[in-house]
Amino acid sequence: MPVRGGAISVKHPVVAITGSSGAGTTSVTKTFQHIFRREGITPAIVEGDSFHRFDREQMKLAMAAEPDDGSENTLSHFGEEANLLKELESLFRDYGKAGTGQVRKYLHDDDEAKPYGQRPGTFTPWEDLAPGTDLLYYEGLHGAAVTQNVNIAAHADLIVGVVPIVNLEWIQKVHRDKTTRGYSDEAIIDTILRRMPDYVTYICPQFSRTYINFQRVPTVDTSNPFAARTIPTADESFVIIKFSDPKGIDFPYLLSMLHDSFMSRANSIVVPGGKMELAMQLIFTPLILRLMDKRPRRTR
């Protein structure tokens, strides 16, 4: 497994899960949380939404103020202009060096906002990370982002990409935005089109910088994602798991533990969608323990 800067030890590991909204990163986070609880690891969990530049109302105003000239340089949450990427890079760097950093929360809904006495769609004030955590766990859009101004990927010790095929990603987005946000079909399509240039520029390249990619591929027809009535289930899918460096991965063990799985390439294993969580448990647990073992021993 790659280690930041080729260091022999990792004092404060940084784990980054990167994928676009609706890709399934939340499910991956739940799996990691099970691992953390089972292994007695205390993570500092950071959501990528907290590093957006604008709150909900500010984003609406900023997008409304853009000229309607057909330009592809439109504002989106995928792009650099709408995010605090330098601050995210600083968090990864500072945590890796000293286990410190500044974070805040983005309050998505009434339930999250009520304890803070704030409106949904706003940010809490910046504050220092709680001391004594074992690793930093980031879930969001830009865990492996590299631009002319920042190199976030350079400060992460383990980067995992979560990226369903694009039609499935759109189906999940359409259903989420309709059912939980009340968006119209026209508004959803407009958002997808607005984000596409930034998706290609900032999101896609990250999946070439990951250590592992998880890509869910449905085995049912998704040819028109905007007309799909249901989201393909896990049992109606396969998951392609690709390792950037397969050395040290015990593929025979994984194949024996994950029934009906098979190798598609020398660095890729395909597993039934219903076994994705088990595959993550089998793959991530030794990787996380290896990161923990690389830390200098604490004196007690």
C-alpha positions as CSV (number, residue, x, y, z in Angstrom):
1,M,0.0,0.0,0.0
2,P,1.4,3.4,-0.9
3,V,2.5,5.5,2.1
4,R,2.8,9.3,1.9
5,G,6.2,10.4,0.7
6,G,7.6,6.8,1.1
7,A,7.8,7.4,4.8
8,I,8.7,4.5,7.0
9,S,6.2,5.5,9.7
10,V,2.9,7.3,9.5
11,K,2.3,9.2,12.7
12,H,-1.2,10.4,11.8
13,P,-2.8,8.5,8.9
14,V,-5.2,10.2,6.4
15,V,-7.8,8.0,4.7
16,A,-9.8,9.6,1.9
17,I,-12.9,8.2,0.3
18,T,-13.7,10.1,-2.9
19,G,-16.7,10.0,-5.2
20,S,-19.4,12.2,-6.5
21,S,-22.8,12.8,-4.8
22,G,-24.9,9.7,-5.1
23,A,-22.0,7.4,-5.8
24,G,-22.3,5.4,-2.6
25,T,-19.6,6.9,-0.5
26,T,-21.9,7.0,2.5
27,S,-22.3,3.2,2.4
28,V,-18.5,2.9,2.3
29,T,-18.3,5.2,5.4
30,K,-20.7,2.9,7.3
31,T,-18.4,0.0,6.6
32,F,-15.4,1.8,7.8
33,Q,-17.2,2.9,11.0
34,H,-17.9,-0.8,11.7
35,I,-14.2,-1.5,11.3
36,F,-13.2,1.4,13.5
37,R,-15.6,0.2,16.3
38,R,-14.4,-3.4,16.1
39,E,-10.7,-2.5,16.1
40,G,-11.0,0.2,18.8
41,I,-9.9,3.0,16.4
42,T,-10.9,6.6,17.1
43,P,-11.3,8.5,13.8
44,A,-11.7,12.2,13.1
45,I,-14.5,12.0,10.4
46,V,-14.7,14.9,8.0
47,E,-17.4,15.4,5.3
48,G,-16.4,17.0,2.1
49,D,-19.5,19.2,2.0
50,S,-18.1,21.2,4.9
51,F,-15.4,22.5,2.5
52,H,-17.8,24.0,0.1
53,R,-17.1,27.7,-0.3
54,F,-20.8,28.8,-0.2
55,D,-23.7,27.9,1.9
56,R,-27.0,26.9,0.2
57,E,-28.4,30.4,-0.3
58,Q,-25.0,31.9,-1.3
59,M,-24.6,29.1,-3.9
60,K,-28.0,29.9,-5.4
61,L,-27.2,33.6,-5.6
62,A,-23.8,32.9,-7.1
63,M,-25.2,30.6,-9.8
64,A,-28.0,33.1,-10.5
65,A,-25.5,35.9,-11.0
66,E,-23.6,34.0,-13.7
67,P,-24.0,35.3,-17.3
68,D,-26.2,33.2,-19.5
69,D,-23.8,33.1,-22.4
70,G,-23.5,29.4,-23.0
71,S,-20.1,29.2,-21.4
72,E,-18.9,25.9,-19.9
73,N,-17.2,27.8,-17.0
74,T,-20.3,27.5,-14.8
75,L,-20.2,27.2,-11.0
76,S,-20.7,23.8,-9.6
77,H,-19.9,21.9,-6.4
78,F,-17.5,19.7,-8.4
79,G,-15.3,22.6,-9.4
80,E,-12.5,24.5,-7.7
81,E,-14.2,27.9,-7.5
82,A,-17.0,26.5,-5.3
83,N,-14.8,24.8,-2.8
84,L,-12.1,25.5,-0.3
85,L,-9.5,23.2,-1.7
86,K,-6.5,25.0,-0.2
87,E,-8.1,24.6,3.3
88,L,-8.8,20.9,2.6
89,E,-5.2,20.4,1.6
90,S,-4.0,22.2,4.8
91,L,-6.2,19.9,6.9
92,F,-4.7,16.8,5.3
93,R,-1.2,18.2,5.6
94,D,-1.6,19.4,9.2
95,Y,-3.2,16.3,10.4
96,G,-0.6,14.1,8.8
97,K,2.2,16.0,10.5
98,A,0.7,16.7,13.9
99,G,-2.8,15.3,14.2
100,T,-4.3,18.8,14.1
101,G,-6.5,20.8,11.8
102,Q,-9.5,23.1,11.4
103,V,-12.9,21.7,10.5
104,R,-16.6,22.7,10.5
105,K,-19.9,21.0,9.6
106,Y,-22.4,21.6,6.8
107,L,-25.9,21.2,8.2
108,H,-27.9,19.5,5.5
109,D,-31.4,19.4,7.0
110,D,-33.5,20.4,10.0
111,D,-32.4,17.5,12.1
112,E,-28.7,18.4,11.7
113,A,-29.3,22.1,12.1
114,K,-31.5,22.1,15.2
115,P,-28.8,21.3,17.8
116,Y,-26.8,24.3,16.6
117,G,-29.7,26.7,16.4
118,Q,-29.0,27.4,12.7
119,R,-30.8,27.1,9.4
120,P,-30.3,24.1,7.2
121,G,-27.8,24.7,4.4
122,T,-25.4,26.6,6.6
123,F,-22.0,25.9,8.2
124,T,-21.0,25.7,11.8
125,P,-18.1,27.9,12.9
126,W,-14.6,26.6,12.2
127,E,-13.0,24.8,15.2
128,D,-10.0,22.7,16.0
129,L,-10.2,18.9,15.7
130,A,-10.6,17.0,18.9
131,P,-7.3,15.8,20.3
132,G,-6.4,12.1,20.6
133,T,-7.8,10.7,17.3
134,D,-6.0,7.8,15.6
135,L,-6.6,8.8,12.0
136,L,-8.4,11.3,9.7
137,Y,-11.2,9.9,7.7
138,Y,-12.5,12.1,4.8
139,E,-15.6,11.3,2.7
140,G,-16.4,13.7,-0.2
141,L,-15.8,15.0,-3.7
142,H,-12.1,16.0,-3.6
143,G,-10.1,13.5,-1.5
144,A,-7.6,13.0,-4.4
145,A,-7.9,16.4,-6.1
146,V,-4.9,17.9,-7.9
147,T,-5.1,21.3,-9.5
148,Q,-2.6,24.0,-10.4
149,N,-3.1,25.4,-6.9
150,V,-3.3,22.3,-4.7
151,N,-2.3,18.6,-4.4
152,I,-4.6,17.1,-1.9
153,A,-3.8,13.5,-3.0
154,A,-0.2,13.9,-1.9
155,H,-1.2,14.2,1.7
156,A,-3.4,11.1,1.9
157,D,-2.1,7.6,2.9
158,L,-5.0,5.6,1.6
159,I,-7.3,6.8,-1.2
160,V,-10.4,4.9,-2.2
161,G,-12.6,5.7,-5.2
162,V,-16.3,4.9,-5.3
163,V,-17.7,5.4,-8.8
164,P,-20.7,3.6,-10.2
165,I,-21.1,3.6,-14.0
166,V,-22.4,7.0,-14.9
167,N,-26.0,5.9,-15.8
168,L,-26.3,4.3,-12.4
169,E,-24.9,7.4,-10.8
170,W,-27.5,9.5,-12.5
171,I,-30.3,7.1,-11.6
172,Q,-29.3,7.4,-7.9
173,K,-29.1,11.2,-8.2
174,V,-32.5,11.5,-9.9
175,H,-34.2,9.4,-7.3
176,R,-32.6,11.1,-4.4
177,D,-33.2,14.6,-5.7
178,K,-36.9,13.8,-6.4
179,T,-37.7,12.0,-3.2
180,T,-35.7,13.9,-0.6
181,R,-35.3,17.4,-2.2
182,G,-38.4,17.7,-4.3
183,Y,-36.6,18.7,-7.5
184,S,-38.3,18.5,-10.9
185,D,-36.9,16.5,-13.8
186,E,-35.9,19.7,-15.5
187,A,-34.0,21.0,-12.5
188,I,-32.1,17.6,-12.1
189,I,-31.1,17.5,-15.7
190,D,-30.0,21.1,-15.6
191,T,-27.8,20.4,-12.6
192,I,-26.2,17.3,-14.3
193,L,-25.5,19.4,-17.4
194,R,-24.1,22.3,-15.4
195,R,-21.7,20.0,-13.5
196,M,-20.5,18.0,-16.5
197,P,-17.4,20.1,-17.4
198,D,-16.3,20.2,-13.7
199,Y,-17.0,16.4,-13.4
200,V,-14.7,15.7,-16.3
201,T,-12.0,18.2,-15.1
202,Y,-11.9,17.6,-11.4
203,I,-13.7,14.4,-10.4
204,C,-12.8,11.8,-13.1
205,P,-9.0,12.3,-12.9
206,Q,-9.0,11.4,-9.1
207,F,-9.9,7.8,-9.9
208,S,-6.5,7.4,-11.5
209,R,-4.8,8.5,-8.2
210,T,-6.6,6.0,-5.9
211,Y,-5.2,2.8,-4.4
212,I,-8.5,1.0,-4.8
213,N,-11.6,1.8,-6.9
214,F,-15.0,0.3,-6.3
215,Q,-17.3,0.5,-9.4
216,R,-20.8,-0.8,-9.3
217,V,-22.2,-2.1,-12.6
218,P,-25.9,-3.0,-12.9
219,T,-27.0,-6.2,-14.7
220,V,-30.3,-4.6,-15.6
221,D,-31.1,-2.1,-18.3
222,T,-30.1,1.5,-17.4
223,S,-30.0,2.8,-20.9
224,N,-32.3,5.8,-20.0
225,P,-31.4,6.8,-16.5
226,F,-34.0,9.6,-16.5
227,A,-36.9,7.2,-17.1
228,A,-35.8,4.5,-14.6
229,R,-38.5,3.8,-12.0
230,T,-36.3,2.1,-9.5
231,I,-32.6,2.0,-8.5
232,P,-30.9,-1.3,-9.4
233,T,-30.4,-3.2,-6.2
234,A,-27.1,-4.6,-5.0
235,D,-28.3,-8.1,-6.1
236,E,-28.8,-6.7,-9.6
237,S,-25.2,-5.6,-9.8
238,F,-21.6,-6.6,-9.8
239,V,-18.8,-4.6,-8.2
240,I,-15.5,-4.3,-9.9
241,I,-12.7,-3.8,-7.4
242,K,-9.5,-2.5,-9.0
243,F,-6.1,-2.2,-7.1
244,S,-3.6,0.2,-8.5
245,D,-0.8,-2.0,-7.1
246,P,-2.0,-5.7,-6.7
247,K,1.3,-6.7,-4.9
248,G,0.4,-8.0,-1.5
249,I,-3.3,-8.6,-2.2
250,D,-4.3,-12.2,-1.4
251,F,-6.6,-12.7,-4.4
252,P,-7.0,-16.5,-3.8
253,Y,-8.2,-15.7,-0.3
254,L,-10.7,-13.1,-1.5
255,L,-12.0,-15.5,-4.2
256,S,-12.5,-18.2,-1.6
257,M,-14.4,-15.9,0.8
258,L,-16.5,-14.1,-1.8
259,H,-18.7,-16.7,-3.5
260,D,-19.2,-16.2,-7.2
261,S,-16.4,-13.7,-7.5
262,F,-13.8,-13.9,-10.3
263,M,-10.7,-12.1,-11.6
264,S,-11.3,-10.0,-14.7
265,R,-7.7,-8.7,-14.9
266,A,-4.5,-9.2,-12.9
267,N,-5.4,-6.2,-10.7
268,S,-9.2,-6.5,-10.6
269,I,-11.7,-8.8,-8.9
270,V,-15.4,-8.8,-9.7
271,V,-17.8,-9.6,-6.8
272,P,-21.6,-9.9,-6.6
273,G,-23.1,-6.6,-5.5
274,G,-24.6,-8.1,-2.4
275,K,-21.1,-9.0,-1.2
276,M,-19.7,-5.5,-1.6
277,E,-19.8,-4.8,2.2
278,L,-18.1,-8.1,3.0
279,A,-15.5,-7.4,0.3
280,M,-14.8,-4.1,1.9
281,Q,-14.4,-5.6,5.4
282,L,-12.0,-8.2,4.1
283,I,-9.9,-5.7,2.1
284,F,-10.0,-2.6,4.3
285,T,-9.4,-4.2,7.8
286,P,-5.8,-5.3,7.1
287,L,-5.1,-2.1,5.3
288,I,-6.2,0.1,8.2
289,L,-4.4,-2.1,10.7
290,R,-1.3,-1.8,8.6
291,L,-1.5,2.0,8.7
292,M,-2.0,1.9,12.5
293,D,1.0,-0.4,12.9
294,K,3.2,2.1,10.9
295,R,2.6,4.8,13.5
296,P,5.4,5.3,16.1
297,R,4.7,3.5,19.3
298,R,3.2,5.7,22.0
299,T,4.9,5.9,25.4
300,R,2.5,5.2,28.2
